């Protein structure tokens, strides 16, 4: 799921993507698959000239998501579940 926010087709915008990641597991750690996903997204973003802004996601009402969108800090958001 991606939300398009502040960019346009002329190459403007922030050149930044947001990645909301879920809370850590019961033991307070992340799986190898989750870390590989984040790494893959970061590498793909860099290959296309984008930076990646990571933020924890606690749900749809999470303030990190609202700040990314409301303040137009990113051109799009990737939500990990």
NORWOFEN-V908181 format. One line per field, one symbol per residue. ss: DSSP state (h for helix, s for strand, l for the rest). psi: psi as a letter, one per 40 degrees, with the letter a starting at -180 (. if undefined). A space follows every 10 residues. Layout:
ss=???
psi=???
This chain:
ss=lsssllllll lllllsssss slllllllll lhhhhhhhhh hhhhhhhlll ssssssllll llhhhhhhhh lllllssssl l
psi=hihhceiiee eaaefhiihh iiiiadefii iddddddddd dddddddefi ihhhiihead ehdddddddd efeidihhhi .
